[in-house]
Amino acid sequence: MSGTEVLVVGAGPTGLALACGLRLHGVSVRVVDKAAGPATTSRANFLHARGSEVLRRLDALGSLPNESLRGLSITGYLGDRQISKVRFGDVAVRTVGPPMLISQARVEAALRDRLAELGAAPDWGVALVGAEQDDSGVTAVLGNGETGAGETVRVGWVIGCDGTGSTARKLAGIGFPGAKITERFLLADVHVDWDLDRSGTSGWIHPTGMLGAMPLPDPDGGPDGGGDLWRLMAYPDQSDEAPTEQQILDRFREILPVRSNHPDARIRDAVWLSRFSVHRRLADSYRHGRILLAGDAAHAHSPVGGQGMLTGLGDAENLAWKLALVLRGRAGEPLLDTYQAERRPLATVVLRGTTAATRNITIRGPVGRFLLFRVVTPIVNLSWVQRRMTYSASQLWVSYRRGPLGAGFGSRLRGKPRIGDRVPDLDCARREGTTGTATRLHDELGGRWALLVPEGAMTTTTDACAAVARDRLGDLVGTLERADGSSEVWLVRPDGHLAWRGRAGPAGSPQRLPQRLRRWLEDTLG
């Protein structure tokens, strides 16, 4: 074997986050990407709270919050009349990272910087062109896009994070069925002279189609979020043939003042111009032998709602710790099947939601606009509906309690969180001798597990629980004293979800707690 345990195909947010997560667990990783170099266009621009949490646990959040905008509202207009306003950001849940308007290119740069700190870097201009797997590994063939020269490497596993056209998925023979949702959108990142408020996104429903405008962080705008850089999105594009960039720009200059009711709006120049159609697709499986899929290689959906990058980051974090346990011989390969069991149902929910949202904003005709104005809009303006929409978009609600790791002892205990739920970012103390250092739960995760014990209860029982956890999971288990007054012991996964919880029985048999934890680890990890 080449010394590389995992070959990650694709250096986008999902592939980079996965590589960082594996490196935190001590796994040797090689990242390849057929592109000549890092992308400079913005593509995705919204990162919800759950995505920020993932970056924080990977220690890759860096300066992104300071670079981002807090344009966390969406205002809808029908003609010149405001019909709705949805505010994001306040999800009434303690989180370690803020939702951000930030370029995907900047997120990728932050992840590359973190990966470099962990001793790895993407190989650009290197494509996966072949893969043959057997019981002990994968023989991968890599091609150089410039010279055509090939390289054969032997790795343990291949993870396809190479987008909707994934070569890894095709080589694995995994189907990617789906359907087209809409005709083509026009997209442009442009500098605009107008007086539109930059505190949020705006969208207009017009007889000729929809128009959306999202403020983008502007390098020349200063730290107060100023500037004039905007992302514009228009539907539909009725061009019979693929338009040139100049034709797209000309079309936006025509559309913008009419649909936005800002007749004086003027586009000065463009940073990026494109067009796209919206499809929904879901891979038949996330795994075939030693080839696995994550991110857009596994699921493709509308960009409406900012769920694409967010869902891919969640895939990466979920898979990293599971694959690391298998590679270290601390878990059997069936643990990898829980990756699909936990993440594919979530992708189904996301696909359903983004499809519905896309159909709402692209509604056309007088009947459709009437239903939007008279039925949909009053519902959307209800405060409890807005809170639910905000919470849903954040993905802080994601739980695996119905998955295969949500069963067993501890799942029957009353109270929240349940096994498989996300654990809030609790105040804790890291015990060092006779003193404790204040910390936060999610700061101790990422490449580590956390065993939460009651405050002041560093006893023989809790020490035995910690020894059991380390014996099975390795040294990447930290013991923390919780400050929430609970008398329970919790084992928290590296991705922030509750793995196990326990307390002494009513008859007072604390010595049974480590036994229960050991039994759970044996049943779960194989």
SULKAHU-V717095 format. One record per residue. N is the residue number from 1. RES is the residue in three letters. PSI is psi in whole degrees, 0 to 359 (NA if undefined). D_FIRST is the distance of its C-alpha to the first C-alpha in Angstrom with 2 decimals. Layout:
<<N:RES:PSI:D_FIRST> <N:RES:PSI:D_FIRST>>
This chain:
<<1:MET:151:0.00> <2:SER:353:3.81> <3:GLY:349:5.53> <4:THR:121:7.17> <5:GLU:323:8.19> <6:VAL:130:10.83> <7:LEU:117:11.87> <8:VAL:121:15.66> <9:VAL:111:17.68> <10:GLY:123:21.09> <11:ALA:40:22.52> <12:GLY:191:25.73> <13:PRO:318:27.03> <14:THR:311:24.95> <15:GLY:319:21.56> <16:LEU:318:22.52> <17:ALA:320:23.96> <18:LEU:316:20.94> <19:ALA:318:18.70> <20:CYS:315:21.41> <21:GLY:319:21.65> <22:LEU:319:17.99> <23:ARG:324:18.18> <24:LEU:334:21.38> <25:HIS:7:19.60> <26:GLY:18:17.09> <27:VAL:136:14.09> <28:SER:132:11.83> <29:VAL:143:12.72> <30:ARG:131:12.93> <31:VAL:126:16.23> <32:VAL:152:17.29> <33:ASP:133:20.82> <34:LYS:342:22.61> <35:ALA:154:25.73> <36:ALA:337:26.71> <37:GLY:181:27.20> <38:PRO:146:28.36> <39:ALA:145:31.12> <40:THR:345:34.59> <41:THR:157:36.57> <42:SER:326:37.41> <43:ARG:242:36.58> <44:ALA:147:36.67> <45:ASN:357:39.13> <46:PHE:128:39.74> <47:LEU:113:37.64> <48:HIS:175:39.21> <49:ALA:320:39.29> <50:ARG:322:36.26> <51:GLY:320:34.10> <52:SER:324:35.53> <53:GLU:316:34.71> <54:VAL:313:31.02> <55:LEU:321:31.00> <56:ARG:317:33.01> <57:ARG:331:30.67> <58:LEU:357:27.76> <59:ASP:39:30.16> <60:ALA:6:30.03> <61:LEU:320:33.66> <62:GLY:229:34.92> <63:SER:7:38.05> <64:LEU:318:37.72> <65:PRO:326:40.72> <66:ASN:336:42.89> <67:GLU:342:41.89> <68:SER:167:42.44> <69:LEU:158:45.68> <70:ARG:42:47.19> <71:GLY:72:48.65> <72:LEU:46:48.25> <73:SER:155:50.88> <74:ILE:117:51.39> <75:THR:127:54.97> <76:GLY:141:56.01> <77:TYR:143:59.03> <78:LEU:104:61.02> <79:GLY:234:62.81> <80:ASP:12:64.17> <81:ARG:126:64.28> <82:GLN:128:61.71> <83:ILE:344:60.81> <84:SER:157:57.93> <85:LYS:117:56.00> <86:VAL:128:52.85> <87:ARG:130:51.73> <88:PHE:163:48.16> <89:GLY:319:46.94> <90:ASP:93:49.10> <91:VAL:9:47.32> <92:ALA:29:48.99> <93:VAL:134:45.67> <94:ARG:124:44.35> <95:THR:157:41.23> <96:VAL:356:39.24> <97:GLY:141:38.98> <98:PRO:153:41.64> <99:PRO:143:41.56> <100:MET:142:41.35> <101:LEU:104:42.22> <102:ILE:142:39.40> <103:SER:139:37.56> <104:GLN:326:34.09> <105:ALA:323:33.26> <106:ARG:324:34.27> <107:VAL:316:32.22> <108:GLU:321:29.11> <109:ALA:318:30.05> <110:ALA:320:30.44> <111:LEU:323:27.02> <112:ARG:320:25.45> <113:ASP:317:27.39> <114:ARG:320:26.17> <115:LEU:322:22.50> <116:ALA:320:23.12> <117:GLU:331:24.65> <118:LEU:6:21.52> <119:GLY:24:19.43> <120:ALA:164:18.10> <121:ALA:150:19.74> <122:PRO:146:19.62> <123:ASP:109:18.69> <124:TRP:153:21.88> <125:GLY:22:22.56> <126:VAL:120:19.10> <127:ALA:147:19.29> <128:LEU:123:17.14> <129:VAL:349:18.50> <130:GLY:153:16.46> <131:ALA:125:14.21> <132:GLU:124:13.63> <133:GLN:154:12.64> <134:ASP:193:12.72> <135:ASP:339:13.19> <136:SER:353:9.70> <137:GLY:193:8.28> <138:VAL:131:9.18> <139:THR:110:8.92> <140:ALA:140:10.97> <141:VAL:124:13.45> <142:LEU:138:15.06> <143:GLY:146:18.54> <144:ASN:122:20.79> <145:GLY:334:24.15> <146:GLU:312:26.17> <147:THR:342:24.97> <148:GLY:358:23.32> <149:ALA:146:20.44> <150:GLY:158:17.15> <151:GLU:132:13.54> <152:THR:126:10.65> <153:VAL:149:7.46> <154:ARG:121:4.73> <155:VAL:166:5.88> <156:GLY:320:7.76> <157:TRP:151:11.08> <158:VAL:129:13.22> <159:ILE:117:16.63> <160:GLY:109:19.35> <161:CYS:36:21.85> <162:ASP:34:23.08> <163:GLY:185:26.69> <164:THR:334:29.07> <165:GLY:25:27.85> <166:SER:120:24.25> <167:THR:321:22.01> <168:ALA:318:19.43> <169:ARG:318:22.38> <170:LYS:319:23.52> <171:LEU:329:20.25> <172:ALA:349:20.21> <173:GLY:28:23.81> <174:ILE:128:25.31> <175:GLY:156:28.97> <176:PHE:62:30.56> <177:PRO:158:34.28> <178:GLY:194:36.96> <179:ALA:156:40.19> <180:LYS:134:41.86> <181:ILE:318:43.96> <182:THR:168:45.88> <183:GLU:198:46.75> <184:ARG:142:45.68> <185:PHE:153:45.97> <186:LEU:142:46.62> <187:LEU:140:44.83> <188:ALA:135:45.72> <189:ASP:114:45.14> <190:VAL:157:48.44> <191:HIS:125:50.93> <192:VAL:136:54.06> <193:ASP:107:57.54> <194:TRP:176:59.02> <195:ASP:26:60.12> <196:LEU:137:57.64> <197:ASP:129:56.63> <198:ARG:12:53.08> <199:SER:0:52.83> <200:GLY:178:51.24> <201:THR:145:50.30> <202:SER:147:53.13> <203:GLY:141:53.35> <204:TRP:133:56.28> <205:ILE:120:57.23> <206:HIS:151:59.41> <207:PRO:332:61.07> <208:THR:357:58.96> <209:GLY:181:55.65> <210:MET:159:53.73> <211:LEU:134:52.76> <212:GLY:147:50.55> <213:ALA:119:50.40> <214:MET:128:47.91> <215:PRO:140:48.25> <216:LEU:146:45.18> <217:PRO:128:44.53> <218:ASP:115:46.18> <219:PRO:335:45.04> <220:ASP:7:48.66> <221:GLY:350:50.16> <222:GLY:170:50.09> <223:PRO:348:49.02> <224:ASP:11:51.65> <225:GLY:14:49.89> <226:GLY:188:52.27> <227:GLY:181:51.59> <228:ASP:24:52.04> <229:LEU:128:48.57> <230:TRP:150:48.35> <231:ARG:125:46.18> <232:LEU:140:48.40> <233:MET:129:47.57> <234:ALA:145:50.06> <235:TYR:140:50.41> <236:PRO:164:51.03> <237:ASP:118:50.17> <238:GLN:19:52.41> <239:SER:136:51.25> <240:ASP:326:50.94> <241:GLU:161:48.47> <242:ALA:120:45.80> <243:PRO:154:47.85> <244:THR:167:47.25> <245:GLU:321:46.60> <246:GLN:322:50.23> <247:GLN:323:51.41> <248:ILE:315:49.43> <249:LEU:316:50.95> <250:ASP:321:54.40> <251:ARG:319:54.05> <252:PHE:323:53.24> <253:ARG:332:56.20> <254:GLU:318:58.31> <255:ILE:316:56.93> <256:LEU:305:56.69> <257:PRO:335:60.41> <258:VAL:307:61.47> <259:ARG:331:59.10> <260:SER:353:58.88> <261:ASN:32:62.64> <262:HIS:80:62.11> <263:PRO:338:64.12> <264:ASP:0:63.68> <265:ALA:135:59.85> <266:ARG:124:58.49> <267:ILE:121:54.93> <268:ARG:306:54.65> <269:ASP:168:51.20> <270:ALA:144:47.79> <271:VAL:323:44.35> <272:TRP:138:42.47> <273:LEU:140:43.75> <274:SER:177:42.21> <275:ARG:156:42.95> <276:PHE:159:41.08> <277:SER:155:41.69> <278:VAL:123:40.80> <279:HIS:155:38.79> <280:ARG:127:37.65> <281:ARG:150:34.49> <282:LEU:126:32.32> <283:ALA:142:29.11> <284:ASP:326:29.66> <285:SER:153:26.63> <286:TYR:359:24.28> <287:ARG:137:21.39> <288:HIS:102:20.21> <289:GLY:242:17.48> <290:ARG:15:14.42> <291:ILE:124:16.21> <292:LEU:161:18.89> <293:LEU:150:21.71> <294:ALA:156:23.71> <295:GLY:215:26.75> <296:ASP:342:28.50> <297:ALA:337:25.82> <298:ALA:334:27.12> <299:HIS:138:30.78> <300:ALA:135:33.22> <301:HIS:179:36.76> <302:SER:145:39.67> <303:PRO:351:39.40> <304:VAL:127:42.71> <305:GLY:351:42.37> <306:GLY:40:39.31> <307:GLN:346:36.97> <308:GLY:298:34.00> <309:MET:322:32.23> <310:LEU:313:33.40> <311:THR:322:31.89> <312:GLY:319:28.52> <313:LEU:322:28.40> <314:GLY:321:29.25> <315:ASP:311:26.46> <316:ALA:315:23.92> <317:GLU:322:25.40> <318:ASN:318:25.64> <319:LEU:326:22.05> <320:ALA:310:20.48> <321:TRP:330:21.81> <322:LYS:314:21.19> <323:LEU:323:17.49> <324:ALA:318:17.22> <325:LEU:320:19.10> <326:VAL:316:16.93> <327:LEU:328:13.69> <328:ARG:4:15.72> <329:GLY:17:17.01> <330:ARG:356:20.46> <331:ALA:153:21.03> <332:GLY:163:20.43> <333:GLU:333:19.12> <334:PRO:339:22.81> <335:LEU:328:23.15> <336:LEU:335:21.38> <337:ASP:338:24.27> <338:THR:341:26.61> <339:TYR:308:25.22> <340:GLN:320:26.85> <341:ALA:330:29.78> <342:GLU:323:30.57> <343:ARG:328:29.91> <344:ARG:319:30.95> <345:PRO:324:34.55> <346:LEU:316:34.83> <347:ALA:323:33.84> <348:THR:317:36.57> <349:VAL:316:39.10> <350:VAL:316:38.15> <351:LEU:318:38.45> <352:ARG:315:41.84> <353:GLY:316:43.11> <354:THR:328:42.06> <355:THR:315:43.44> <356:ALA:317:46.77> <357:ALA:320:46.98> <358:THR:318:46.34> <359:ARG:328:49.02> <360:ASN:316:51.44> <361:ILE:343:51.15> <362:THR:15:51.36> <363:ILE:140:54.40> <364:ARG:163:57.12> <365:GLY:157:60.70> <366:PRO:323:63.72> <367:VAL:315:62.97> <368:GLY:317:59.42> <369:ARG:326:60.66> <370:PHE:313:63.41> <371:LEU:320:61.01> <372:LEU:316:58.77> <373:PHE:319:61.76> <374:ARG:336:63.73> <375:VAL:302:61.11> <376:VAL:312:57.64> <377:THR:312:58.77> <378:PRO:325:61.07> <379:ILE:315:58.30> <380:VAL:330:55.76> <381:ASN:353:58.34> <382:LEU:135:58.70> <383:SER:320:57.34> <384:TRP:330:55.52> <385:VAL:318:53.85> <386:GLN:319:52.70> <387:ARG:319:51.27> <388:ARG:319:49.40> <389:MET:317:48.08> <390:THR:314:46.93> <391:TYR:319:45.22> <392:SER:315:43.57> <393:ALA:330:42.23> <394:SER:336:40.82> <395:GLN:17:38.52> <396:LEU:345:39.46> <397:TRP:349:40.73> <398:VAL:129:37.33> <399:SER:148:37.07> <400:TYR:22:34.81> <401:ARG:334:37.54> <402:ARG:357:37.74> <403:GLY:179:34.03> <404:PRO:337:32.38> <405:LEU:1:31.88> <406:GLY:0:35.55> <407:ALA:175:36.93> <408:GLY:182:37.63> <409:PHE:137:39.70> <410:GLY:331:40.69> <411:SER:342:40.96> <412:ARG:352:44.52> <413:LEU:142:45.69> <414:ARG:162:48.14> <415:GLY:168:47.79> <416:LYS:156:45.15> <417:PRO:155:42.34> <418:ARG:166:41.20> <419:ILE:127:37.77> <420:GLY:344:35.53> <421:ASP:155:37.91> <422:ARG:136:37.17> <423:VAL:128:38.51> <424:PRO:164:40.79> <425:ASP:90:40.20> <426:LEU:151:42.20> <427:ASP:134:43.71> <428:CYS:176:42.16> <429:ALA:132:42.20> <430:ARG:115:39.40> <431:ARG:126:40.94> <432:GLU:96:40.72> <433:GLY:236:42.94> <434:THR:0:46.40> <435:THR:161:46.02> <436:GLY:141:44.24> <437:THR:123:42.76> <438:ALA:140:43.45> <439:THR:181:40.53> <440:ARG:146:39.66> <441:LEU:309:37.36> <442:HIS:341:35.19> <443:ASP:343:34.74> <444:GLU:1:33.00> <445:LEU:216:30.51> <446:GLY:268:27.60> <447:GLY:11:24.78> <448:ARG:156:27.11> <449:TRP:158:29.16> <450:ALA:129:32.89> <451:LEU:111:35.20> <452:LEU:126:38.72> <453:VAL:157:41.54> <454:PRO:148:45.31> <455:GLU:131:46.82> <456:GLY:16:48.02> <457:ALA:40:46.45> <458:MET:78:43.91> <459:THR:180:44.98> <460:THR:321:43.65> <461:THR:310:42.78> <462:THR:325:40.79> <463:ASP:322:39.08> <464:ALA:321:38.11> <465:CYS:317:36.74> <466:ALA:320:34.63> <467:ALA:320:33.32> <468:VAL:315:32.48> <469:ALA:315:30.58> <470:ARG:325:28.57> <471:ASP:324:27.88> <472:ARG:325:26.19> <473:LEU:347:24.92> <474:GLY:187:24.05> <475:ASP:351:25.82> <476:LEU:51:25.79> <477:VAL:121:29.16> <478:GLY:141:32.35> <479:THR:126:35.84> <480:LEU:141:38.53> <481:GLU:127:42.25> <482:ARG:151:43.51> <483:ALA:18:46.79> <484:ASP:6:47.90> <485:GLY:359:49.90> <486:SER:148:47.87> <487:SER:7:47.72> <488:GLU:160:44.50> <489:VAL:128:40.99> <490:TRP:142:38.31> <491:LEU:120:34.53> <492:VAL:131:33.36> <493:ARG:159:29.96> <494:PRO:337:28.07> <495:ASP:12:29.32> <496:GLY:9:32.92> <497:HIS:150:33.70> <498:LEU:123:35.35> <499:ALA:321:33.19> <500:TRP:148:35.86> <501:ARG:148:39.43> <502:GLY:160:41.76> <503:ARG:161:45.08> <504:ALA:149:47.13> <505:GLY:167:49.32> <506:PRO:335:53.06> <507:ALA:355:53.94> <508:GLY:76:52.02> <509:SER:65:48.94> <510:PRO:336:46.47> <511:GLN:345:44.47> <512:ARG:343:43.34> <513:LEU:311:41.51> <514:PRO:326:38.40> <515:GLN:319:38.43> <516:ARG:319:38.51> <517:LEU:317:35.60> <518:ARG:318:33.54> <519:ARG:319:34.52> <520:TRP:316:33.56> <521:LEU:320:30.07> <522:GLU:317:29.55> <523:ASP:324:30.93> <524:THR:316:28.97> <525:LEU:344:25.48> <526:GLY:NA:25.59>>
